[in-house]
Amino acid sequence: MALDIKDLKPRIGTEIRCNKDELLSGEHAARLRELLEQRGVLVFPEIDLDDSEQVAFTRSLGKLAPEMQGQEIYKVTLDGGANARSAYLKGSMYWHIDGTMNDVPILASILSAKVLSTEGGQTEFCNTYAAYDDLDPKDQQAYEKLRVTHSAWNSLFYYEPEPPLEMLEQMMTIGDNELPLVWKHRSGRKSLVLGCTAYDVAGMDPKESARLLV
């Protein structure tokens, strides 16, 4: 059965309708990876994956990258009863890229909505391939040489501008990680690695670093 493919926006987002069994079989894995790089976001309406099926689908696309504590499934919720580290997720309300604490940021995050918010809850996405492509060629050349330090603790200041010291120190234990500002993919395409975890351009004056990241 062929995939039913419908682009949602000119430069990002594609809706895909298909049979769940085919999706889990990996039959379309190569095509889905191709579409993911081209379109940035793939939406599978009403596919209704349970946790084990979501893990199986992830493995069909490539190597599964567990969460920091080894979880295959991670509950994205601000309910402290469902996730003891829910406060950490407040940073995800701002522009970010998942996996910036890894040496290689993850290929994709696979999300399933289990309980919808009665108010708000919309998730926005940005095509960072397009963001790179739209830069002036001189800026592209200059930015490819730059490396940026990322940390979870930097995102803390977005939602807690004056955090208690204990909270800051707890977030700092997650660590820092330096990544290229421009990521070069195996396909040859390039994209920007940016977001609220980015806080320092290596070797740059702090003001210039902040100006460039903003």
N, C-alpha and C positions, 0 to 999 in steps of 0.2 A: 504494500500500500504506500503510495507516494505521500510525502508531507504536504499539508495544506499550509502554504506560507503567505503571510500578508504583512507588508511593511507598515509600521504605525506612524513613523515620522520620517522626514527626508534623510536624516543622518544617524538615526538611532532607533532601536526598538523594532522587533519583528514578532508577530503572533504566529504560533505554530499549533496546528491541530493534527493529532495523530492518535493511533491506537496505543493504549498504555503498554500492552505486551510488546509491541514493536519498539516502543521507546526504551523499555528495560532490556531488550535483547541486545542492544548495541548496534542493530542493523543500520541505524542512521547516524551513528556517532561521528563519523568523519565529516558528514555534511553539517551536523550541528556545530562542530568545532569551527568549521569554515564560516558558518553564519555568525557564530559568536564573535569571531574576530572582525567580521565585516560590519556587524550591526550593534555590538556592545551589549545589548540586552535581548534575551529571548523570553517570550511569555507563552506558557502552556495553559490556556484557560480550562478550568474544571478537570484537570488531569487527576487530581485527588490522590497524590502519593502519600502512603503512610511512611513512617520513619525508615523501616527496612528497605522499602522501595526507593526512597530518596537516596539512601546510601548506595544501593545497587545502580541507580541511574548515574550517580556521581562517578562510580568506578567504571562505568561503561565509557565515560568521556576521557578518563585519564586516571592519574594517581590521586587518591583521596588525601587531602591535607588535614589532619586532625587539628582540633583547637589546642590552646596552650596547655591544657591539662589532659590532653589525649582523647577528648570526646569526639565521636563521629557525628553526633547530633548536638547542636547548641541552641538553647532556648533564647531567642532574642525577645526579652521582655523587661519591663521596668518593675515587675512584681518581684520583690525581694524573697517572697515565699517560693517562687518557681525558679529563681536564679539568685544565688547568694551574692553574686558579683554584679547585680543589676545596675548599680551606680556607674560602673565602668562603661555601660552601654549608652549613657547619656551623650558621650562624645560622638556617637554614631548619628546623632540628630543633625550634625554639621557635615559639610563636604569631607569625604574621606575615601580612601581606598583600603579594602580589606587586605590583610597580609603584609603590611609594611614592617612588621617585626621579623619577617622571614627574609633570608638572603635573596630568595626569588619570590616576589609577590605572587599570590595564587592566581591561577587562570581565571577562576570565576567563583562566585558565591551562589549556591543554589538554595533559594528561599521558598518555603511553603507557608502560606497563611493559615494558621489553625484557629485563632480567635481574633476577629477583626475589631478594631477600636470603634466605639460608637461615635467618636468625634475625632477628626483629623486622621493621622496615620498614613497619609500619602507618602510614597517614597519616590524621590526624584533621582534621575541618573544623568550622567554627563559622559559624552564620548571624548575620551582623552586622546584618541587617535586624531580626531578632528581638531582638537585644541592644538595639538602639535602641528598638524598640516596647515593651519591658518596663521601660524607665526611667520614673521618676516624671515626670509632665508638666512639673513645675517644673525638673527636671534636664534634660529635653529642651530646654526653652527656653533654659536657661543654656548648655548645651554647644554649641548651634548657633552661638553667638557666638565660640567658641574656635578657635584655630589651633594646630597642633602641628608641631614640627620633627622630621623623620625623617632617619635616616642609617644607612648600612650599618655604620659603625664602632661605633655603640651596640650592635648585635647581637653584636659581638665579645666584649663583657664577659660574655655569657651562657655562652660555652664556653671563654673564655680570660680569667679574672678579673684576671690580672696579665700582660698581653701584653708582649712585647718592643716597645720604642719603634718599631723599624722596621716591625713588623707593624701597629701602630696607625696610623702615618703612611701606610702603603700603603692601609689601609682608608679613611682620611680623604680620600684623593685622589678617591674615588668621589663625595664631596660630600654636601651636606645639602639638604633640601627641605622647605618648609613647606606643610602641607595643612590643610584644615578638619577638625576632629574629627568633625563630622557631614557626610557627603556627601549632597547633594541630587541625586537622579537625575532624568533627563528625564521619567520616568513620574510623578514627584511623591513617590515613596517615598524614605525616608531610611535610611542605615545608618552605622555607626561605622567610622572608619578608625583602627585600632589595631594593636599588635603590638610585637615586640621592636626594631623600628627607631624607635619613638616615644620621645623622651627629654626634650622640653621643651615646656610649654604657654606660648605667647607671653604675656609680661606678668605671669606668675604667679610667686609665691615658689617657689623650688626644692622646698621640702618639700611645699607644697600641690600643685605640679605632679606630683611623684612619687606622692603619695597619690591624686590623681585618676586618673592613668594606671593605677595598680595596681588 
